[in-house]
Amino acid sequence: MPESSRQRHAVLALLLAALATLGPFSIDTFLPAMADIGVALSASPLQMQQALSVYLFCYALMMLWHGAISDSVGRRPVILVSCLCFAIASVGCAMANDLSTLLLFRGMQGLCGGAGLVVGRAIIRDRFQGHDAQRMMSQVTMLFSVSPAIAPVVGGLLFGSFGWRSIFVFMALLGLLLFAACWRSLPETLAREVRPPFAWRQLARNYLEVGRKREFQLLALAVSFNFAGFFLYIPSAPVFVMQHLGLGHDQFIWMFGPAVGGIMLGAFLSGRLAGRRNARQLVSLGYGLMFGAAALNVLSAWLLPPSVWSSVPPLALYSTGMSLSAPSITIVLMDQFPHLRGTVSSMQGFTQTMFSSLIAGVIAPLVWTSTLSLALTMSGLLLTGFLLRSAYRRRVSRTG
């Protein structure tokens, strides 16, 4: 590959990864300050959990539209409008004086925050094929995965130095910076002549075409359950880190650092093994690592007192397996509908994020009381994801 082409690919990977960070930054940056935001806005801890659930619900809802709209109007306009609106919503969060106002603008953040992730996947499949697509998706995952480790650290530093409102000011600046970078450097990857017309009936037909295919349903749910096994610990992080592990609001890196290191390692392995191992082998290897991590997590929580050294390594191993298998599954999903990649990406993101919203708002508060209940729930979610993927394999074998 010519040097100039490699540089363009590197710039594109970096830009797509940065766009995908808006979602994790909106979730993770304000976690260290949740308790104090609740005090400032006279909201209980359970009410403050709504600030995460509302964000995730709106994030998932709009995911249905980001990709589908980009199929009709192009990738670039959707990205630019979303970045600008995200910045405006973040300013609204920074100025909130009551919980209702905060929830309103958190919802607006959610409506905008998923565009980079959804449309970015479609951009990769527009530009790359086969193993090149898997390598690019792995590179984006590696770069993007740094954000969950950085976000709570940045949030803790901003909160400790300038107060909780500075966290949302930072998000606004991030949105504006990405708007400017995309305006300058993001190419349009979807030619006008291949765009389907923007029409409500056509969009509805597209959703039905994708959503009613059983293979899509099984794989999309499998990915969602796999991810949920790890995501369970994100809304639980304030309790897990500060109560179970006995750390401070500026020490979230002890949880997120190793976990994100695992995501980066899994993405790296996925990219390196692309072309050497087929998708089925990579996914199977990923599940092997995740099941090993889940078993280690249960044993550690059952036999040992909670600590960084016993409770965190299983999360890193789990995230390695999750990240190793995810690119291959995502490409298989999108290749089921080559003419509707944006719509497929939207529906996959919607499924995964709606389930994450359920995890954050309902399941996590019920099980974060002990590390053992968290570990057992992780195992149950993983097992369900594996059974769904196995059902997909059986269906493909019968129809193939």
PyMOL commands that set and color helices and strands:
alter all, ss='L'
color gray80, all
select helices_A, chain A and resi 3-20+22-28+31-40+45-73+75-94+99-113+115-127+130-144+146-162+165-185+192-194+200-211+214-231+237-244+253-273+279-303+308-311+313-335+338-367+371-399
alter helices_A, ss='H'
color red, helices_A
deselect
rebuild
show_as cartoon
